[in-house]
């Protein structure tokens, strides 16, 4: 089993307009507990860089003009990739990209027979 999370830093988010909601969530405590539980249960836990995961199409890997970008893109919840035509929900697309990054990290250094 594998659990992959983004390297979202509560300290970085505190500097944004989301400060109050970030401090209320206890996100870093959740990650610490999740990592601890994974280690005890023999589950792999990976933390990956989540930069651009909402913008990269999880199907074709392109960053297109239609993908949400920057702070102005935070209001865009759904978008369609102009390269492959796939419709995306911002959060689901990001989750798929984070999972793919976790799989890539595990595959590095493993030789196939």
Backbone as ProteinMPNN parsed JSONL, in Angstrom:
{"seq_chain_A": "XXXXXXXXXXXXXXXXXXXXXXXXXXXXXXXXXXXXXXXXXXXXXXXXXXXXXXXXXXXXXXXXXXXXXXXXXXXXXXXXXXXXXXXXXXXXXXXXXXXXXXXXXXXXXXXXX", "coords_chain_A": {"N_chain_A": [[0.842, -1.184, 0.0], [0.335, 2.325, -0.5], [0.662, 5.706, 0.435], [0.448, 8.956, -0.649], [1.335, 12.296, -0.229], [1.137, 15.855, -0.74], [3.793, 18.265, -0.418], [2.878, 20.378, 1.123], [3.356, 23.25, 2.907], [2.54, 24.477, 5.976], [3.597, 26.749, 7.103], [4.315, 28.331, 4.89], [1.805, 28.821, 3.774], [0.609, 30.335, 5.73], [1.435, 32.874, 5.291], [-0.188, 33.783, 3.299], [-3.504, 34.806, 2.137], [-4.998, 32.818, 3.163], [-4.438, 32.312, 5.762], [-5.792, 32.105, 8.359], [-7.536, 29.884, 8.012], [-5.679, 27.906, 7.459], [-4.179, 27.733, 9.809], [-6.155, 26.819, 11.487], [-6.633, 24.225, 10.646], [-4.637, 22.357, 11.348], [-2.826, 21.002, 9.726], [-0.125, 20.147, 9.521], [0.126, 18.554, 11.786], [-1.623, 16.516, 11.137], [-0.269, 15.351, 8.939], [2.04, 14.419, 10.249], [0.964, 12.512, 12.04], [-0.208, 10.77, 10.186], [2.059, 9.83, 8.804], [3.356, 8.479, 10.914], [1.438, 6.476, 11.511], [1.474, 5.08, 9.085], [4.095, 4.051, 9.065], [3.96, 2.263, 11.239], [2.082, 0.459, 10.278], [3.267, -0.655, 8.108], [2.977, 0.579, 5.672], [3.806, 2.351, 2.746], [4.906, 5.708, 2.755], [4.916, 8.685, 1.082], [6.13, 11.919, 0.431], [5.655, 14.486, -1.766], [6.726, 17.064, -4.085], [4.341, 19.383, -4.716], [4.08, 21.321, -6.639], [2.582, 22.902, -9.388], [0.712, 20.862, -9.783], [-2.019, 21.221, -10.047], [-2.195, 22.394, -12.475], [-1.033, 20.831, -14.47], [-2.05, 18.557, -16.92], [-3.475, 15.559, -16.004], [-3.789, 13.48, -17.725], [-2.395, 13.845, -20.246], [-0.109, 15.235, -19.553], [0.509, 17.856, -20.186], [0.882, 21.429, -19.734], [-1.481, 23.639, -20.297], [-3.007, 26.51, -21.95], [-5.531, 26.7, -20.941], [-5.524, 25.712, -18.388], [-5.791, 26.266, -14.814], [-4.048, 29.024, -13.448], [-1.765, 30.498, -11.146], [-2.723, 32.916, -8.574], [-5.076, 34.014, -9.566], [-6.195, 31.863, -10.804], [-7.253, 30.345, -8.778], [-9.984, 30.425, -8.388], [-10.982, 28.926, -10.42], [-12.483, 25.97, -10.778], [-13.037, 23.833, -12.428], [-11.752, 22.648, -15.522], [-10.81, 22.297, -19.009], [-8.544, 20.392, -20.838], [-6.764, 21.656, -23.529], [-5.075, 20.264, -25.154], [-5.593, 17.44, -25.076], [-8.3, 17.271, -24.627], [-9.515, 16.415, -22.288], [-11.742, 16.706, -19.569], [-11.377, 18.308, -16.464], [-11.581, 18.211, -12.894], [-10.329, 20.471, -10.635], [-9.222, 19.696, -8.057], [-9.3, 16.863, -8.108], [-7.707, 16.352, -10.355], [-5.26, 17.356, -9.438], [-4.797, 15.584, -7.298], [-4.478, 13.157, -8.7], [-2.143, 13.746, -10.115], [-0.331, 14.1, -7.988], [-0.32, 11.509, -6.913], [0.789, 10.149, -9.114], [3.346, 11.296, -9.119], [4.298, 10.244, -6.72], [4.388, 7.51, -7.379], [6.342, 7.642, -9.373], [8.595, 8.4, -7.865], [8.959, 6.112, -6.337], [9.643, 4.301, -8.293], [12.148, 5.063, -9.154], [15.416, 3.983, -9.324], [14.795, 1.311, -9.119], [15.382, -1.652, -10.662], [14.229, -3.365, -13.522], [13.541, -6.791, -14.133]], "CA_chain_A": [[0.0, 0.0, 0.0], [1.079, 3.571, -0.638], [-0.034, 6.973, 0.656], [1.262, 10.058, -1.152], [0.796, 13.624, 0.092], [1.923, 16.983, -1.215], [4.656, 18.862, 0.601], [2.259, 21.64, 1.504], [3.919, 23.765, 4.147], [1.627, 25.386, 6.678], [4.305, 28.022, 7.313], [4.216, 29.124, 3.66], [0.419, 29.234, 3.579], [0.247, 31.326, 6.742], [1.757, 34.179, 4.721], [-1.187, 34.132, 2.295], [-4.817, 35.192, 2.654], [-5.63, 31.637, 3.747], [-3.746, 32.103, 7.035], [-6.65, 31.637, 9.453], [-8.019, 28.528, 7.755], [-4.536, 26.997, 7.538], [-3.847, 27.537, 11.215], [-7.24, 26.072, 12.112], [-6.723, 22.838, 10.191], [-3.669, 21.449, 11.957], [-2.381, 20.153, 8.628], [1.166, 19.5, 9.793], [-0.123, 17.493, 12.771], [-2.239, 15.421, 10.389], [0.788, 14.676, 8.189], [2.9, 13.713, 11.204], [0.224, 11.341, 12.505], [-0.362, 9.871, 9.048], [3.361, 9.196, 8.589], [3.548, 7.562, 12.04], [0.541, 5.325, 11.33], [1.961, 4.321, 7.933], [5.284, 3.304, 9.488], [3.527, 1.158, 12.102], [1.277, -0.502, 9.523], [4.026, -1.164, 6.968], [2.493, 1.247, 4.462], [4.752, 3.348, 2.249], [4.451, 7.097, 2.857], [5.754, 9.555, 0.261], [5.781, 13.338, 0.389], [6.181, 14.959, -3.046], [6.563, 18.47, -4.42], [3.051, 19.488, -5.397], [4.068, 22.477, -7.538], [1.95, 22.776, -10.709], [-0.129, 19.67, -9.915], [-3.365, 21.591, -10.493], [-2.1, 22.918, -13.837], [-0.604, 19.786, -15.401], [-3.112, 17.604, -17.263], [-3.12, 14.231, -15.491], [-3.881, 12.504, -18.812], [-1.355, 13.996, -21.271], [1.082, 15.834, -18.972], [0.736, 19.21, -20.699], [0.336, 22.618, -19.082], [-2.081, 24.364, -21.415], [-3.518, 27.854, -21.663], [-6.827, 26.603, -20.259], [-5.372, 25.25, -17.006], [-5.793, 27.372, -13.843], [-2.69, 29.454, -13.116], [-1.571, 31.56, -10.17], [-3.802, 33.239, -7.633], [-6.322, 34.244, -10.3], [-6.739, 30.56, -11.159], [-7.814, 29.647, -7.617], [-11.435, 30.36, -8.518], [-11.333, 27.985, -11.488], [-12.59, 24.645, -10.17], [-13.068, 22.831, -13.495], [-11.177, 23.135, -16.773], [-10.641, 21.283, -20.039], [-7.23, 20.429, -21.475], [-6.892, 21.907, -24.965], [-4.234, 19.308, -25.875], [-6.213, 16.115, -25.223], [-9.749, 17.392, -24.509], [-10.013, 15.841, -21.04], [-12.324, 17.635, -18.599], [-10.761, 18.086, -15.154], [-11.884, 18.89, -11.646], [-9.022, 20.936, -10.163], [-8.72, 18.912, -6.927], [-9.082, 15.479, -8.531], [-6.545, 16.37, -11.241], [-4.091, 17.528, -8.578], [-4.601, 14.327, -6.563], [-3.935, 12.167, -9.636], [-0.754, 14.122, -10.392], [0.452, 13.821, -6.777], [-0.162, 10.054, -6.87], [1.744, 9.784, -10.169], [4.676, 11.688, -8.636], [4.676, 9.25, -5.715], [4.762, 6.285, -8.093], [7.627, 7.905, -10.032], [9.657, 8.38, -6.844], [9.197, 4.721, -5.942], [10.227, 3.577, -9.418], [13.541, 5.473, -9.343], [16.397, 3.092, -8.711], [14.346, -0.08, -9.139], [15.65, -2.228, -11.979], [13.286, -4.395, -13.961], [14.194, -8.044, -14.543]], "C_chain_A": [[0.885, 1.245, 0.0], [0.168, 4.754, -0.35], [0.922, 8.077, 0.24], [0.571, 11.361, -0.797], [1.708, 14.681, -0.511], [2.715, 17.582, -0.077], [4.16, 20.245, 1.019], [2.78, 22.077, 2.863], [2.953, 24.758, 4.772], [2.285, 26.741, 6.895], [4.209, 28.923, 6.092], [2.799, 29.653, 3.472], [-0.023, 30.288, 4.579], [0.492, 32.734, 6.21], [0.737, 34.634, 3.678], [-2.492, 34.538, 2.965], [-5.542, 34.025, 3.322], [-5.115, 31.361, 5.155], [-4.633, 31.519, 8.121], [-7.106, 30.201, 9.224], [-6.887, 27.513, 7.839], [-4.19, 26.707, 8.988], [-4.912, 26.719, 11.935], [-7.2, 24.582, 11.773], [-5.769, 21.881, 10.885], [-3.087, 20.493, 10.94], [-1.063, 19.439, 8.927], [1.018, 18.381, 10.828], [-0.74, 16.274, 12.091], [-1.176, 14.641, 9.615], [1.696, 13.862, 9.104], [2.231, 12.431, 11.691], [0.073, 10.31, 11.391], [0.942, 9.12, 8.771], [3.641, 8.153, 9.673], [2.706, 6.299, 11.859], [0.999, 4.452, 10.163], [3.166, 3.466, 8.314], [4.903, 2.101, 10.337], [2.771, 0.08, 11.348], [2.02, -1.085, 8.326], [3.571, -0.594, 5.639], [3.526, 2.285, 4.042], [4.124, 4.734, 2.309], [5.42, 7.958, 2.066], [5.221, 10.973, 0.32], [6.45, 13.909, -0.855], [5.936, 16.457, -3.217], [5.278, 18.625, -5.233], [2.946, 20.701, -6.319], [3.482, 22.092, -8.894], [1.024, 21.571, -10.852], [-1.558, 19.997, -10.313], [-3.358, 22.016, -11.951], [-1.745, 21.866, -14.873], [-1.767, 18.835, -15.651], [-2.669, 16.213, -16.814], [-3.204, 13.154, -16.572], [-2.711, 12.605, -19.795], [-0.082, 14.656, -20.757], [1.393, 17.245, -19.424], [0.214, 20.271, -19.738], [-0.181, 23.49, -20.21], [-2.592, 25.728, -20.976], [-4.826, 27.813, -20.881], [-6.704, 26.171, -18.8], [-5.298, 26.437, -16.053], [-4.373, 27.723, -13.41], [-2.698, 30.564, -12.082], [-2.759, 31.784, -9.255], [-5.124, 33.477, -8.34], [-6.991, 32.923, -10.667], [-7.366, 29.811, -10.0], [-9.328, 29.511, -7.694], [-11.899, 29.381, -9.583], [-11.323, 26.579, -10.903], [-12.575, 23.527, -11.213], [-12.485, 23.448, -14.758], [-10.996, 21.974, -17.732], [-9.285, 21.466, -20.707], [-7.416, 20.633, -22.977], [-6.038, 20.936, -25.783], [-4.938, 17.976, -26.117], [-7.734, 16.13, -25.061], [-10.345, 16.825, -23.233], [-10.551, 16.934, -20.123], [-11.784, 17.284, -17.219], [-11.473, 18.849, -14.051], [-10.518, 19.223, -11.054], [-8.432, 20.037, -9.072], [-8.416, 17.467, -7.318], [-7.857, 15.386, -9.442], [-5.257, 16.479, -10.428], [-3.775, 16.232, -7.825], [-4.003, 13.246, -7.462], [-2.471, 12.462, -9.962], [0.153, 13.844, -9.195], [0.691, 12.315, -6.642], [0.856, 9.584, -7.909], [3.173, 10.144, -9.761], [5.184, 10.705, -7.582], [5.114, 7.944, -6.352], [6.11, 6.457, -8.788], [8.777, 7.831, -9.037], [9.975, 6.957, -6.414], [9.908, 3.944, -7.038], [11.698, 3.918, -9.637], [14.462, 4.503, -8.612], [15.987, 1.633, -8.672], [14.567, -0.628, -10.545], [14.638, -3.319, -12.279], [14.055, -5.62, -14.417], [13.837, -8.388, -15.954]], "O_chain_A": [[2.032, 1.211, 0.445], [-0.965, 4.803, -0.83], [2.06, 8.137, 0.707], [-0.627, 11.522, -1.031], [2.889, 14.439, -0.759], [2.356, 17.43, 1.09], [4.952, 21.162, 1.237], [2.657, 21.35, 3.849], [2.596, 25.762, 4.157], [1.61, 27.77, 6.874], [4.042, 30.135, 6.225], [2.609, 30.797, 3.06], [-0.941, 31.058, 4.297], [-0.171, 33.682, 6.632], [0.802, 35.774, 3.22], [-2.582, 34.608, 4.191], [-6.572, 34.215, 3.969], [-5.338, 30.273, 5.685], [-4.26, 30.527, 8.746], [-7.065, 29.386, 10.145], [-7.111, 26.374, 8.249], [-3.937, 25.559, 9.352], [-4.605, 26.003, 12.889], [-7.692, 23.764, 12.55], [-6.074, 20.693, 10.999], [-2.874, 19.316, 11.233], [-0.911, 18.258, 8.617], [1.715, 17.369, 10.747], [-0.416, 15.136, 12.431], [-1.178, 13.41, 9.63], [2.076, 12.74, 8.768], [2.869, 11.38, 11.746], [0.212, 9.111, 11.63], [0.926, 7.912, 8.531], [4.114, 7.058, 9.37], [3.203, 5.186, 12.033], [0.923, 3.225, 10.238], [3.251, 2.298, 7.933], [5.472, 1.023, 10.167], [2.812, -1.089, 11.731], [1.471, -1.917, 7.604], [3.759, -1.218, 4.595], [4.06, 3.012, 4.88], [2.958, 4.915, 1.959], [6.618, 7.962, 2.348], [4.012, 11.199, 0.265], [7.671, 13.831, -0.994], [5.057, 17.036, -2.578], [5.154, 18.055, -6.317], [1.847, 21.07, -6.735], [3.852, 21.069, -9.47], [0.586, 21.283, -11.966], [-2.251, 19.141, -10.864], [-4.403, 22.004, -12.602], [-2.12, 21.996, -16.038], [-2.399, 18.36, -14.707], [-1.6, 15.745, -17.206], [-2.741, 12.033, -16.36], [-2.102, 11.594, -20.144], [0.934, 14.644, -21.452], [2.444, 17.783, -19.078], [-0.763, 20.052, -19.022], [0.604, 24.021, -20.996], [-2.605, 26.054, -19.789], [-5.188, 28.791, -20.227], [-7.677, 26.255, -18.05], [-4.802, 27.5, -16.428], [-3.589, 26.845, -13.05], [-3.535, 31.464, -12.133], [-3.672, 30.962, -9.171], [-6.184, 33.18, -7.788], [-8.21, 32.865, -10.823], [-7.954, 28.749, -10.201], [-9.895, 28.578, -7.125], [-13.081, 29.042, -9.642], [-10.261, 26.055, -10.568], [-12.154, 22.408, -10.921], [-12.696, 24.629, -15.033], [-11.024, 20.811, -17.329], [-8.925, 22.578, -21.096], [-8.138, 19.876, -23.624], [-6.256, 20.797, -26.986], [-4.892, 17.439, -27.224], [-8.393, 15.124, -25.325], [-11.567, 16.76, -23.105], [-9.903, 17.96, -19.921], [-11.735, 16.113, -16.844], [-11.912, 19.983, -14.244], [-9.645, 18.358, -10.978], [-7.265, 19.655, -9.154], [-7.397, 16.911, -6.91], [-7.06, 14.455, -9.322], [-4.282, 15.777, -10.699], [-2.614, 15.835, -7.729], [-3.121, 12.501, -7.034], [-1.656, 11.546, -10.071], [1.287, 13.4, -9.371], [1.794, 11.895, -6.291], [1.688, 8.723, -7.622], [4.105, 9.385, -10.027], [6.37, 10.374, -7.558], [6.094, 7.336, -5.921], [6.928, 5.537, -8.798], [9.823, 7.257, -9.341], [11.133, 6.631, -6.153], [10.685, 3.033, -6.753], [12.423, 3.133, -10.248], [14.292, 4.244, -7.421], [16.769, 0.792, -8.229], [13.997, -0.117, -11.508], [14.247, -4.09, -11.403], [15.116, -5.493, -15.027], [14.29, -9.407, -16.475]]}, "name": "protein", "num_of_chains": 1, "seq": "XXXXXXXXXXXXXXXXXXXXXXXXXXXXXXXXXXXXXXXXXXXXXXXXXXXXXXXXXXXXXXXXXXXXXXXXXXXXXXXXXXXXXXXXXXXXXXXXXXXXXXXXXXXXXXXXX"}
